[in-house]
Amino acid sequence: MEDELRIPLTTRRTGSSVWKACFNGTNAFLGIGLLTVPYALSSGGWLSLSLLLLVAIMTFYTGLLLKRCMDTDSSIKTYVDIAEHAFGKNGKIIVIIVMNSELYLVAVGLLILEGDNLCNLFPDFMVKIGTLTIQEQQSFVIITALVILPSMLLLDLSILSYVSATGVFSCVIILCSIVCVGVFGSIGFSAKGTLLNLESIPTAISLYIVCFAGHPVVPTIYTSMQDTRHFSKVLLFSFVLTAITYTATAVVSYLMYGEDVESLITLNLPTNVIATQVAIYTTLLIPITRYALMVTPVATAIEGGFSENIKSKKWVRLMIRIVLLISTVIIAYVFPYYESLMAIVGSIFVVLASFVFPCLFYLNISGIYRSWNYELVAIVGVVLFGIAAGVLGTYSSVSDLM
């Protein structure tokens, strides 16, 4: 599975070094959750930062559980392989559906992200076709789709996959730009915010969970290493660096804007400041370089439902990708609510892929569920937390969306 800002460079068979694995791991988790984590902090209040830390600890632990599952059988190479090894063909099908649904919704989110940021740069832009007037945000969604269209016609995305691996550097640039706006943009860091907002805690948790949504890539990073004995250290390094970056972005932004933090922090930044323009233009590159990579696994899964004679035809494969592009544009046009969409993704799909599934895989493969011990208590705790966060987050997100 590949996600926005989490496409690791792990295709070489010679194996990656520890430092390259650290980069790949950080790239897998450090994503566009960076743009919404200030809004999550604004929703939950200062004390909700403890939930961000708790989510980081739990997802680090479930990442280790995936490693343990892979250690039981050398033939296991991917997240889907673990699912099949644990629960057979039905488990494999369920995981594929969940993973591709997440990718599809993330692709919709990329279009909304692009539309929101372009609308911030050009607030008076609109498109008129006869008597039909398309407002600025929706106009930019359509324009973005037209820009992305050529990349959808590429059936070999190896070049784009390397471009997309600049996710870590993009996030660092965005964080530095936000800090520069606060220091040099006459905004300062004097906003106090609130200590705790219980009503919006479910939304905050869902957005925090999105920040650590790279587990389907963990097995790929593990199998790509030259020396897998160092994988636990690699995973720890990636999670610590990711958590620090997310926390720093959330704290700095909340100190700058307090309760006025927008769903995307780039929408708060004054567009006449150079640092803001750097942050926004860096953000604008994300959907263009990521969209085709997000949709390709979905298209491949759809192709799997056709016979060999049909799916071998190039025009069929291209048509599937174009239909997917059009459908995501329609959803982004009708429901342009980025924070609600990401909260839904976090509370349903990421909860399953990063909390529930790894625990269930390990329980079934290891067989430790047969007797109670501290590890079983911890795993049950993670599952219960994930289920509770998923149910409350989904209800809160859907309510906000309605």
C-alpha positions in Angstrom: 0.0 0.0 0.0 1.2 3.5 -0.9 -0.1 6.7 0.7 0.4 10.4 0.2 4.0 11.2 1.5 4.7 7.6 2.5 6.1 6.0 -0.6 9.4 4.4 0.5 12.3 3.8 -1.9 12.6 0.1 -1.2 12.6 -1.5 -4.7 16.3 -2.4 -4.9 17.0 -6.0 -4.2 20.4 -5.3 -2.7 18.8 -4.1 0.5 18.8 -0.7 2.2 21.1 0.5 4.9 20.0 1.5 8.3 20.0 5.2 7.5 18.0 4.7 4.3 15.6 2.6 6.2 15.2 5.4 8.7 14.5 7.8 5.9 12.0 5.4 4.4 10.3 4.8 7.7 10.0 8.5 8.5 8.7 9.2 5.0 6.1 6.5 5.6 4.6 8.3 8.6 5.5 12.0 8.2 2.7 13.1 5.8 0.1 15.7 5.1 -1.2 15.1 8.6 1.3 17.9 9.3 -1.2 20.4 7.9 -4.1 19.3 10.0 -2.4 18.5 13.3 -2.6 22.2 14.4 -6.3 22.0 13.9 -6.5 18.8 15.9 -4.7 20.5 18.8 -7.0 23.5 18.5 -10.0 21.1 18.6 -8.9 19.2 21.6 -6.9 21.8 23.6 -3.4 21.6 25.1 -4.0 18.4 27.1 -4.9 16.6 23.9 -1.2 16.5 23.1 -1.0 13.6 25.5 -3.3 11.7 23.1 -0.9 12.4 20.2 1.9 10.8 22.3 -0.4 7.9 23.2 -1.3 7.3 19.6 2.4 7.4 18.7 3.3 4.8 21.3 0.5 2.5 20.4 1.2 2.6 16.7 4.9 2.1 17.3 4.0 -1.1 19.3 1.7 -2.4 16.5 4.5 -1.8 14.0 6.6 -4.1 16.2 3.8 -6.7 16.1 3.9 -6.7 12.3 7.6 -7.4 12.5 7.0 -10.3 14.8 4.3 -11.7 12.5 6.9 -11.6 9.6 9.5 -13.4 11.7 7.3 -16.4 11.9 7.5 -17.2 8.2 10.1 -16.1 5.7 7.6 -16.2 2.9 5.7 -13.2 4.3 6.8 -10.0 2.4 3.9 -7.6 2.5 1.0 -6.4 4.8 -1.4 -8.4 2.6 0.7 -11.5 3.1 0.4 -11.1 6.8 -3.3 -10.9 6.5 -3.5 -14.0 4.4 -1.2 -15.9 6.7 -3.3 -15.0 9.7 -6.9 -15.3 8.3 -6.6 -16.9 4.9 -8.1 -15.6 1.7 -11.0 -13.8 3.4 -8.6 -11.9 5.6 -6.6 -10.9 2.5 -9.7 -9.6 0.7 -10.9 -7.6 3.7 -7.4 -6.0 4.0 -7.3 -5.2 0.3 -10.7 -3.5 0.5 -9.7 -1.4 3.5 -6.3 -0.4 2.1 -7.7 0.7 -1.3 -10.7 2.5 0.2 -8.2 4.5 2.3 -6.1 5.3 -0.8 -9.2 6.4 -2.7 -10.3 8.8 0.0 -6.8 10.1 0.4 -6.8 10.9 -3.3 -10.0 12.8 -2.8 -8.3 14.7 0.1 -5.4 15.6 -2.1 -7.8 17.4 -4.6 -9.5 19.2 -1.7 -6.1 20.2 -0.3 -5.0 21.6 -3.6 -8.3 23.5 -4.1 -8.1 25.0 -0.6 -4.6 26.3 -0.9 -5.1 27.7 -4.4 -8.2 29.4 -3.2 -6.2 31.0 -0.5 -3.7 32.4 -3.0 -6.4 33.5 -5.5 -9.6 34.2 -3.5 -11.5 36.0 -6.3 -10.9 33.3 -9.0 -13.9 31.6 -10.6 -14.9 29.9 -13.8 -18.0 30.9 -15.9 -19.4 28.7 -18.6 -22.4 30.4 -20.0 -24.9 30.8 -17.2 -23.0 28.4 -15.0 -20.6 29.8 -12.4 -18.1 27.6 -10.6 -16.8 29.1 -7.4 -13.1 29.3 -6.6 -12.5 26.2 -4.5 -14.4 23.9 -6.9 -12.8 25.6 -9.9 -9.4 24.8 -8.6 -10.4 21.2 -7.9 -11.3 20.8 -11.6 -8.1 22.6 -12.8 -6.0 20.4 -10.5 -7.6 17.3 -12.0 -6.7 18.5 -15.5 -3.1 19.0 -14.4 -3.0 15.6 -12.8 -4.6 13.9 -15.9 -1.3 13.3 -17.8 0.2 11.5 -14.8 -2.8 9.2 -14.8 -2.0 8.2 -18.4 1.4 6.9 -17.2 1.3 3.1 -16.5 4.9 3.1 -15.3 5.1 5.4 -12.2 8.6 4.5 -11.1 9.9 8.1 -11.7 7.0 9.7 -9.8 7.6 7.3 -6.9 11.1 8.7 -6.5 9.8 12.3 -6.7 7.1 11.5 -4.0 9.8 10.4 -1.6 10.6 14.0 -1.0 7.9 14.0 1.6 10.2 14.4 4.6 11.9 17.4 3.1 8.6 18.9 2.2 7.4 18.7 5.8 10.6 20.2 7.1 10.2 23.1 4.7 6.6 23.7 5.7 7.5 23.6 9.5 10.4 26.1 9.0 8.1 28.3 6.9 5.5 28.4 9.7 8.1 29.3 12.3 9.5 32.1 10.0 6.0 33.5 9.6 5.6 33.6 13.4 9.0 35.2 14.0 9.2 37.7 11.1 5.5 38.1 10.1 4.4 40.3 13.1 2.3 37.4 14.4 4.3 36.2 17.3 3.5 33.3 19.7 1.2 34.8 22.3 -2.1 32.9 21.7 -3.1 31.0 24.9 -5.7 28.5 23.6 -7.7 26.3 25.8 -6.6 23.6 28.2 -9.2 20.9 27.2 -12.2 20.8 24.9 -14.0 17.5 25.6 -16.6 18.0 22.9 -14.1 17.9 20.1 -11.7 15.3 21.5 -13.0 12.6 19.1 -12.1 14.8 16.1 -8.7 15.5 17.6 -8.0 11.8 18.1 -9.0 10.9 14.6 -6.7 13.6 13.1 -3.9 12.4 15.4 -4.4 8.9 14.2 -4.1 10.0 10.6 -0.6 11.3 11.4 0.7 7.7 11.9 -1.0 6.0 9.0 1.9 4.1 7.4 1.6 0.6 8.7 0.9 -1.1 5.4 4.3 0.0 4.3 6.2 -1.3 7.4 6.6 -4.9 6.1 8.1 -3.5 2.8 10.7 -1.5 4.7 11.5 -4.5 6.9 12.1 -6.8 4.0 14.1 -4.2 2.1 16.8 -3.9 4.9 20.2 -5.4 4.6 20.2 -6.3 8.3 16.7 -6.7 9.7 18.1 -7.0 13.2 18.2 -3.2 13.4 14.6 -2.8 12.3 13.3 -2.0 15.8 15.8 0.8 16.1 14.8 2.1 12.7 11.1 2.1 13.6 11.8 3.8 16.9 13.9 6.5 15.2 11.1 7.1 12.6 8.4 7.4 15.2 10.4 9.7 17.5 11.3 12.0 14.6 7.7 12.0 13.3 6.2 12.7 16.7 8.6 15.5 17.4 7.9 17.1 14.0 4.1 16.8 14.4 4.2 18.1 18.0 6.4 21.1 17.1 4.1 22.1 14.2 1.0 21.8 16.3 2.5 23.8 19.2 4.0 26.6 17.1 0.8 27.0 15.1 -1.5 26.9 18.1 0.7 29.6 19.9 0.4 31.7 16.7 -3.3 31.5 16.1 -5.0 29.9 19.1 -8.6 29.0 18.5 -8.5 30.6 15.1 -6.5 27.8 13.5 -8.0 26.7 10.2 -8.5 23.1 9.0 -5.2 23.5 7.1 -2.6 25.6 8.8 -1.5 27.1 5.4 -4.9 28.8 5.2 -4.0 30.9 8.3 -0.7 32.1 6.9 -0.6 35.7 5.4 -0.1 35.3 1.6 2.0 38.4 1.3 4.9 36.9 3.4 7.6 35.0 1.5 7.8 32.2 4.0 4.0 31.7 3.5 4.4 31.4 -0.2 7.2 28.9 0.3 4.9 26.8 2.5 1.9 27.0 0.2 3.8 26.3 -3.0 5.6 23.3 -1.3 2.1 22.0 -0.3 0.8 22.5 -3.8 3.4 20.1 -5.2 2.1 17.3 -2.9 -1.2 16.4 -4.8 0.4 16.6 -8.2 3.2 14.2 -7.3 1.2 11.9 -5.1 -2.2 11.5 -6.7 -1.3 9.0 -9.4 0.5 6.9 -6.9 -2.5 6.9 -4.6 -4.9 5.8 -7.3 -2.7 3.3 -9.1 -3.1 0.5 -6.5 -6.9 1.1 -6.5 -6.9 0.8 -10.3 -4.8 -2.4 -10.1 -7.2 -3.9 -7.7 -10.1 -3.1 -10.0 -8.2 -4.6 -13.0 -7.9 -7.8 -11.0 -11.6 -8.3 -11.3 -11.4 -8.6 -15.1 -10.2 -11.5 -17.2 -6.7 -11.5 -18.5 -7.9 -10.8 -22.1 -9.7 -7.6 -21.0 -7.2 -6.2 -18.5 -4.3 -6.7 -20.8 -5.7 -4.0 -23.1 -4.1 -0.6 -22.5 -7.3 1.4 -23.2 -9.1 -0.5 -20.5 -6.5 0.3 -17.9 -6.4 3.9 -19.0 -10.2 4.1 -18.8 -10.3 2.7 -15.3 -7.8 5.4 -14.2 -9.8 8.2 -15.9 -13.0 7.1 -14.3 -11.3 7.0 -10.9 -10.1 10.6 -11.5 -13.5 11.8 -12.5 -15.2 10.1 -9.5 -12.7 11.7 -7.0 -13.3 15.1 -8.6 -17.0 14.7 -8.1 -16.7 13.8 -4.4 -14.2 16.6 -3.8 -16.5 19.0 -5.6 -19.6 18.0 -3.6 -17.9 17.5 -0.2 -14.9 20.0 0.0 -14.3 19.5 3.7 -10.8 18.4 4.2 -10.6 18.1 8.0 -13.8 16.0 8.1 -12.6 13.7 5.3 -9.3 13.1 7.0 -11.0 12.5 10.3 -13.2 9.8 8.7 -10.1 8.2 7.1 -8.4 8.2 10.5 -11.3 6.9 12.5 -12.2 4.1 10.1 -9.4 3.0 7.8 -6.3 4.0 9.7 -7.8 2.6 13.0 -8.2 -0.7 11.2 -4.9 -0.8 9.4 -2.7 0.6 12.2 -4.5 -0.5 15.4 -7.0 -3.4 15.0 -5.5 -5.5 12.2 -1.9 -5.7 13.4 -3.1 -6.9 16.9 -5.5 -9.5 15.4 -2.8 -10.7 13.0 -0.4 -11.2 15.9 -2.9 -12.8 18.2 -3.9 -15.4 15.6 -0.4 -16.1 14.3 1.3 -16.3 17.8 -1.5 -17.9 19.6 -0.9 -15.9 22.8 -4.6 -15.4 23.2 -4.8 -18.8 24.8 -3.5 -17.6 28.1 -3.7 -14.2 29.8 -0.4 -12.2 30.3 0.8 -8.6 30.3 1.3 -8.6 26.5 -2.2 -9.9 25.9 -3.6 -7.2 28.1 -1.6 -4.5 26.2 -2.9 -5.8 22.9 -6.5 -5.9 24.0 -6.1 -2.4 25.3 -4.8 -1.2 21.9 -7.7 -2.9 20.1 -10.3 -1.4 22.5 -8.8 2.1 22.2 -8.8 1.8 18.4 -12.4 0.6 18.4 -13.5 3.4 20.8 -11.6 6.1 18.8 -13.0 4.7 15.6 -16.7 4.7 16.7 -16.6 8.2 18.4 -14.4 9.7 15.7 -16.7 8.4 12.9 -19.8 9.7 14.6 -18.2 13.1 15.3 -16.8 13.4 11.8 -20.0 12.4 10.0 -22.0 14.8 12.2 -19.7 17.7 11.4 -19.9 16.8 7.7 -23.7 16.7 7.7 
